[in-house]
Amino acid sequence: MRTSISSRAAPRADDPRPAIRDYAISLGFDQVGFADPGSVAAAGARFRRFVALDRHGDMDWLAAKADRRADPRTLWPGVRGVIMLAMNYGPAGDPLALLARPDRGIVSVYAQGRDYHDVIKGRLKQIGRWLHDAHGAGIKVFVDTAPVLEKPLAAQAGVGWQGKHTNLVSREFGSWLFLGAIFTDLDLPADTDPHDDHCGGCRRCLDVCPTEAFPAPYQLDARRCISYLTIEHKGHIDAEFRAAMGNRIFGCDDCLAVCPWNKFAERAREAAFLPRIELTAPKLRDLVMLDDAGFRRVFAGSPVKRLGRDRFIRNVLIAIGNSGDPALADDIEPLLSDPSALVRAMTVWALSRLCDATRVVALRDRHLPAEADADVRAEWRAVG
């Protein structure tokens, strides 16, 4: 089993860190490091600037708890040490290969297996119980659902560094790491050195972005990011981004996949993160037919389920509009009467891309007079 240990302070005789590492690795974590709760002040300032520029889009929870994110001691005044843990979810092949198959939908690598929140949080709680029993420690565990700057803390703990795409990169596992954090009131010395930045002059992650979501190296405008648009954004996706989305229906791995450090990456060992066959190359034709019950059934236990059927079908319809396959028009035309205005609007757009002008005009004349939703009416007017 390969594990990575960052630069370490010399352990004291009563130092619990070696035992914590050993126990975490026995539970399947691949990297373990320790950070000072006060070590991310600079990252906190950058985060505040990100919010001030409105680059968080409609992720209002980021702005609402910006102070807590900027300093772990604001989130929990009793915290004295932070344990950062990482688990590899590396894919077996090239995540970008499916871009050449426009009849299939691309689900981000991280969402093709079981929901990582459930898997990692359960194991963090195991470590927490062990820490409490062995050391009387108070603990709080976090997996991407609380106001915590996980990536800067992981960099301070020596797990990796934040690349120019703002995601964590590891010399041992490339771009494919899930992160978890344990805050504790134990006095745990931080690892001596944060991880150095090894991006150098490379800018592949910046140049590959289909929607130009990086205003500068180490800066992200989430409002332009396909992961944000397909997952976090609840409304209609602006027309300027739809063609660039291609067949990406849940998330985007482009900036991660092109990182040269992935040459050292390994396929995930954790069985829960191995891809479900139905999510590796799903047919758009099959996905667009899902009703709410079918959506819940197909995506049970997957992060995709939290999206909800209507937003997911919105994404699938954009991919169908980009497919170039006129035969799909017959499959999606019934969705012009879907209960969801979000679905109806993207059906209009997709049909306008797949059908000849005569058919589009006939459909418009039939459906526009009865359409009540302003956004759907705007889509019909946009097709001429």
C-alpha positions as CSV (number, residue, x, y, z in Angstrom):
1,M,0.0,0.0,0.0
2,R,1.5,3.3,-1.0
3,T,1.0,6.2,1.4
4,S,2.4,9.7,1.4
5,I,3.8,11.4,4.5
6,S,4.7,15.1,4.3
7,S,7.6,16.8,6.0
8,R,7.1,16.1,9.8
9,A,8.1,17.8,13.0
10,A,10.0,15.4,15.2
11,P,7.5,13.6,17.4
12,R,7.4,14.0,21.1
13,A,7.3,11.0,23.3
14,D,3.6,11.7,24.0
15,D,2.9,12.8,20.4
16,P,-0.3,11.0,19.2
17,R,0.3,11.9,15.5
18,P,2.1,8.7,14.5
19,A,-0.8,6.6,15.9
20,I,-3.3,8.8,14.2
21,R,-1.6,8.4,10.9
22,D,-1.4,4.6,11.3
23,Y,-5.1,4.3,12.2
24,A,-6.2,6.6,9.4
25,I,-4.2,4.7,6.8
26,S,-5.7,1.4,8.2
27,L,-9.1,2.9,7.4
28,G,-8.2,3.5,3.8
29,F,-6.9,7.1,3.8
30,D,-4.0,7.7,1.5
31,Q,-2.5,10.9,3.0
32,V,-2.6,12.4,6.4
33,G,-1.2,15.7,7.6
34,F,-1.5,18.2,10.5
35,A,-2.2,21.9,10.2
36,D,-2.2,24.9,12.6
37,P,-5.8,26.3,12.7
38,G,-4.3,29.8,12.4
39,S,-2.3,29.0,9.3
40,V,-4.8,29.9,6.5
41,A,-5.1,33.7,7.1
42,A,-3.8,34.5,3.6
43,A,-6.2,32.0,2.0
44,G,-9.0,33.5,4.0
45,A,-8.2,36.9,2.6
46,R,-8.3,35.4,-1.0
47,F,-11.6,33.8,-0.2
48,R,-13.1,37.1,0.9
49,R,-11.9,38.7,-2.3
50,F,-13.5,35.9,-4.3
51,V,-16.9,36.6,-2.6
52,A,-16.5,40.4,-2.9
53,L,-16.1,40.0,-6.6
54,D,-19.3,37.9,-6.7
55,R,-17.4,35.0,-8.2
56,H,-19.3,32.6,-6.0
57,G,-22.4,33.0,-8.2
58,D,-25.6,32.0,-6.4
59,M,-23.8,29.9,-3.9
60,D,-25.1,32.2,-1.2
61,W,-23.9,30.0,1.7
62,L,-20.3,30.8,0.8
63,A,-20.9,34.5,1.5
64,A,-23.1,33.9,4.5
65,K,-20.3,32.2,6.5
66,A,-17.2,33.8,4.9
67,D,-15.8,34.7,8.3
68,R,-16.0,31.1,9.5
69,R,-14.3,29.8,6.4
70,A,-11.5,32.4,6.7
71,D,-10.4,31.2,10.2
72,P,-11.2,27.7,11.7
73,R,-11.0,29.3,15.2
74,T,-14.1,31.4,14.3
75,L,-15.9,28.2,13.4
76,W,-14.8,26.5,16.7
77,P,-12.9,28.6,19.2
78,G,-11.7,25.5,21.0
79,V,-9.8,24.0,18.0
80,R,-6.1,23.5,18.7
81,G,-5.2,21.1,15.9
82,V,-6.5,20.2,12.4
83,I,-6.0,16.8,10.9
84,M,-6.3,16.7,7.1
85,L,-6.9,13.4,5.4
86,A,-7.1,12.5,1.7
87,M,-8.4,9.5,-0.2
88,N,-7.6,8.8,-3.8
89,Y,-10.4,8.4,-6.3
90,G,-8.2,8.2,-9.5
91,P,-9.9,7.0,-12.7
92,A,-8.8,4.0,-14.6
93,G,-8.7,5.8,-18.0
94,D,-8.7,9.2,-19.5
95,P,-11.8,11.2,-18.3
96,L,-11.7,13.3,-21.5
97,A,-12.0,10.4,-23.9
98,L,-15.8,10.6,-23.8
99,L,-15.8,14.1,-25.3
100,A,-15.5,12.3,-28.7
101,R,-18.8,10.5,-28.2
102,P,-21.5,13.2,-28.2
103,D,-24.3,10.7,-27.9
104,R,-23.1,9.9,-24.4
105,G,-23.2,12.0,-21.2
106,I,-20.1,12.7,-19.1
107,V,-20.5,12.4,-15.4
108,S,-17.5,13.8,-13.4
109,V,-15.2,11.0,-12.1
110,Y,-15.9,11.9,-8.5
111,A,-19.7,11.2,-8.9
112,Q,-19.5,7.9,-10.8
113,G,-19.2,5.8,-7.6
114,R,-20.8,6.2,-4.2
115,D,-21.3,9.6,-2.6
116,Y,-17.9,10.4,-1.1
117,H,-19.5,12.5,1.7
118,D,-21.0,9.4,3.2
119,V,-17.9,7.2,2.8
120,I,-15.4,9.6,4.2
121,K,-17.5,11.1,6.9
122,G,-18.2,7.6,8.4
123,R,-14.4,7.0,8.6
124,L,-13.7,10.4,10.0
125,K,-16.2,9.6,12.8
126,Q,-14.3,6.3,13.5
127,I,-11.1,8.2,13.9
128,G,-12.9,10.8,16.1
129,R,-14.3,8.1,18.4
130,W,-10.9,6.6,18.7
131,L,-9.3,9.9,19.5
132,H,-12.0,10.5,22.2
133,D,-11.5,7.1,23.7
134,A,-7.7,7.2,23.6
135,H,-7.1,10.8,24.5
136,G,-10.3,12.3,25.7
137,A,-10.3,14.6,22.7
138,G,-13.1,16.8,21.6
139,I,-13.5,16.6,17.8
140,K,-15.6,17.9,14.9
141,V,-15.5,16.3,11.5
142,F,-16.1,17.9,8.1
143,V,-16.4,16.7,4.5
144,D,-17.1,19.6,2.1
145,T,-20.4,20.5,3.7
146,A,-19.3,23.1,6.4
147,P,-17.5,26.5,6.2
148,V,-14.0,25.1,6.1
149,L,-11.2,26.0,3.6
150,E,-10.2,22.3,3.1
151,K,-7.7,22.9,0.3
152,P,-5.6,25.6,2.0
153,L,-5.6,23.5,5.2
154,A,-4.5,20.5,3.2
155,A,-1.7,22.4,1.6
156,Q,-0.6,23.6,5.1
157,A,-0.7,20.0,6.3
158,G,1.6,18.9,3.4
159,V,-1.1,16.8,1.6
160,G,-0.6,18.7,-1.7
161,W,-0.7,22.2,-3.1
162,Q,-3.4,24.3,-4.7
163,G,-2.7,24.4,-8.4
164,K,-3.4,27.2,-10.8
165,H,-6.9,25.8,-11.2
166,T,-7.4,26.2,-7.4
167,N,-7.8,22.5,-6.9
168,L,-5.4,20.4,-4.8
169,V,-2.6,18.6,-6.6
170,S,-0.5,15.8,-5.1
171,R,2.9,14.6,-6.3
172,E,1.7,11.0,-5.5
173,F,-1.9,11.1,-6.6
174,G,-2.2,14.0,-9.1
175,S,-5.6,15.7,-9.1
176,W,-7.7,12.9,-7.7
177,L,-8.1,13.4,-3.9
178,F,-11.1,13.6,-1.7
179,L,-10.5,15.6,1.4
180,G,-11.8,15.3,5.0
181,A,-10.9,17.4,8.1
182,I,-10.9,16.7,11.8
183,F,-10.8,19.6,14.1
184,T,-9.7,18.7,17.6
185,D,-8.9,20.4,20.9
186,L,-5.8,18.2,21.2
187,D,-2.5,20.1,21.0
188,L,-1.2,18.6,17.7
189,P,1.9,20.2,16.4
190,A,1.6,21.2,12.7
191,D,3.8,19.5,10.1
192,T,6.8,21.7,9.6
193,D,6.4,22.7,6.0
194,P,3.4,23.4,3.8
195,H,3.5,21.7,0.5
196,D,5.6,23.6,-2.2
197,D,3.9,24.7,-5.4
198,H,5.1,22.5,-8.3
199,C,3.0,24.0,-11.1
200,G,6.0,26.0,-12.5
201,G,5.3,27.6,-15.9
202,C,2.6,25.0,-16.8
203,R,-0.9,26.5,-17.6
204,R,-2.6,23.5,-19.2
205,C,-5.5,23.6,-16.7
206,L,-6.1,27.2,-17.5
207,D,-6.0,26.9,-21.3
208,V,-8.2,23.8,-21.5
209,C,-11.2,25.3,-19.7
210,P,-14.0,25.4,-22.3
211,T,-15.7,28.5,-20.7
212,E,-12.6,30.5,-19.7
213,A,-13.5,30.3,-16.0
214,F,-10.0,31.3,-14.8
215,P,-9.5,35.1,-14.8
216,A,-5.8,34.5,-13.8
217,P,-3.7,31.7,-12.4
218,Y,-5.0,30.6,-9.0
219,Q,-8.3,32.4,-9.5
220,L,-11.7,30.9,-10.4
221,D,-14.9,32.6,-11.5
222,A,-17.4,29.9,-10.5
223,R,-20.1,31.6,-12.6
224,R,-18.3,30.5,-15.7
225,C,-17.3,27.0,-14.4
226,I,-19.1,24.0,-16.0
227,S,-19.1,22.2,-12.6
228,Y,-20.9,25.1,-11.0
229,L,-23.3,25.5,-13.9
230,T,-24.3,21.9,-14.1
231,I,-24.4,21.2,-10.3
232,E,-24.8,24.3,-8.2
233,H,-26.7,26.7,-10.5
234,K,-30.4,26.3,-10.0
235,G,-31.8,28.3,-12.9
236,H,-31.5,28.6,-16.6
237,I,-27.9,28.3,-17.9
238,D,-26.9,31.3,-20.0
239,A,-26.8,30.7,-23.7
240,E,-23.2,31.7,-24.0
241,F,-22.1,28.6,-22.1
242,R,-24.3,25.9,-23.6
243,A,-22.3,25.0,-26.7
244,A,-19.1,25.0,-24.6
245,M,-20.6,22.5,-22.2
246,G,-20.6,19.8,-24.9
247,N,-21.8,16.5,-23.4
248,R,-20.8,17.3,-19.8
249,I,-24.0,16.6,-17.8
250,F,-22.7,16.6,-14.2
251,G,-19.5,18.4,-13.5
252,C,-16.3,18.8,-15.5
253,D,-12.9,17.2,-15.2
254,D,-11.0,19.0,-17.9
255,C,-8.7,21.1,-15.7
256,L,-8.0,18.2,-13.5
257,A,-7.5,15.6,-16.2
258,V,-4.8,17.6,-18.1
259,C,-2.5,18.1,-15.1
260,P,0.9,16.6,-15.8
261,W,1.2,15.3,-12.2
262,N,-1.5,12.8,-13.1
263,K,1.2,10.6,-14.6
264,F,1.8,9.5,-11.0
265,A,-1.8,8.9,-10.3
266,E,-3.3,5.5,-9.5
267,R,-6.7,4.1,-9.9
268,A,-8.8,4.3,-6.7
269,R,-8.4,1.4,-4.4
270,E,-11.5,2.1,-2.4
271,A,-14.3,0.0,-3.8
272,A,-17.0,2.6,-3.1
273,F,-15.3,5.0,-5.5
274,L,-15.1,2.6,-8.4
275,P,-17.4,3.7,-11.2
276,R,-20.9,2.2,-11.6
277,I,-21.1,0.9,-15.1
278,E,-24.3,2.8,-15.8
279,L,-22.6,6.1,-15.1
280,T,-19.4,5.7,-17.1
281,A,-20.8,6.3,-20.5
282,P,-24.6,6.7,-20.3
283,K,-26.6,7.3,-23.4
284,L,-28.3,10.7,-23.6
285,R,-31.3,9.1,-25.2
286,D,-31.9,6.9,-22.1
287,L,-31.2,9.7,-19.6
288,V,-33.6,12.2,-21.1
289,M,-36.5,9.8,-20.7
290,L,-36.2,9.7,-16.9
291,D,-39.1,10.8,-14.8
292,D,-38.6,11.7,-11.1
293,A,-38.9,8.2,-9.9
294,G,-36.6,6.8,-12.6
295,F,-34.0,9.5,-11.8
296,R,-34.1,8.6,-8.1
297,R,-33.7,5.0,-8.9
298,V,-30.8,5.3,-11.3
299,F,-28.9,7.7,-9.1
300,A,-29.6,6.3,-5.6
301,G,-26.4,6.6,-3.5
302,S,-24.8,9.0,-6.0
303,P,-24.0,12.7,-5.6
304,V,-26.0,13.2,-8.8
305,K,-29.2,12.5,-6.9
306,R,-29.0,15.8,-4.9
307,L,-29.3,17.7,-8.2
308,G,-32.9,16.7,-8.7
309,R,-34.5,15.4,-11.9
310,D,-35.4,18.8,-13.5
311,R,-31.9,20.3,-13.3
312,F,-30.3,17.0,-14.4
313,I,-32.6,16.8,-17.5
314,R,-31.8,20.5,-18.2
315,N,-28.1,19.4,-18.4
316,V,-28.9,16.4,-20.6
317,L,-31.0,18.5,-23.0
318,I,-28.0,20.9,-23.5
319,A,-25.8,17.9,-24.3
320,I,-28.5,16.6,-26.7
321,G,-28.5,20.0,-28.4
322,N,-24.8,19.8,-28.8
323,S,-24.9,16.2,-30.1
324,G,-25.5,17.0,-33.7
325,D,-27.9,14.0,-33.9
326,P,-31.3,15.1,-35.4
327,A,-32.8,11.7,-34.6
328,L,-32.9,12.8,-30.9
329,A,-35.4,15.5,-31.7
330,D,-38.2,13.0,-31.8
331,D,-37.2,11.7,-28.3
332,I,-37.2,15.2,-26.7
333,E,-40.2,16.8,-28.4
334,P,-42.6,15.5,-25.8
335,L,-40.7,17.4,-23.2
336,L,-42.1,20.7,-24.6
337,S,-45.1,19.8,-22.3
338,D,-43.0,18.8,-19.3
339,P,-44.2,20.2,-15.9
340,S,-40.9,21.9,-15.4
341,A,-40.3,25.2,-17.1
342,L,-36.5,24.6,-16.7
343,V,-36.9,21.4,-18.8
344,R,-39.3,23.0,-21.4
345,A,-36.9,25.9,-21.9
346,M,-33.9,23.7,-22.7
347,T,-36.0,21.5,-24.9
348,V,-36.7,24.5,-27.0
349,W,-33.0,25.3,-27.3
350,A,-32.1,21.7,-28.1
351,L,-34.7,21.4,-30.7
352,S,-33.6,24.6,-32.3
353,R,-30.1,23.0,-32.7
354,L,-31.3,19.7,-34.1
355,C,-34.3,20.6,-36.3
356,D,-34.7,22.5,-39.6
357,A,-36.2,25.9,-39.5
358,T,-39.6,24.8,-40.8
359,R,-40.1,22.3,-38.0
360,V,-38.9,24.8,-35.3
361,V,-41.3,27.4,-36.5
362,A,-44.2,24.9,-36.6
363,L,-43.4,23.9,-33.0
364,R,-43.1,27.5,-31.9
365,D,-46.5,28.4,-33.4
366,R,-48.1,25.4,-31.6
367,H,-46.5,25.9,-28.2
368,L,-45.7,29.6,-27.7
369,P,-49.2,30.8,-27.4
370,A,-50.0,28.5,-24.5
371,E,-46.6,29.0,-22.7
372,A,-46.9,30.9,-19.5
373,D,-43.3,30.9,-18.2
374,A,-41.4,34.0,-19.2
375,D,-38.0,32.2,-19.6
376,V,-39.5,29.5,-21.9
377,R,-41.2,32.2,-24.0
378,A,-37.9,34.0,-24.3
379,E,-36.3,30.7,-25.6
380,W,-39.0,30.4,-28.2
381,R,-38.5,34.0,-29.3
382,A,-34.8,33.5,-29.5
383,V,-35.2,30.8,-32.1
384,G,-36.8,33.3,-34.5
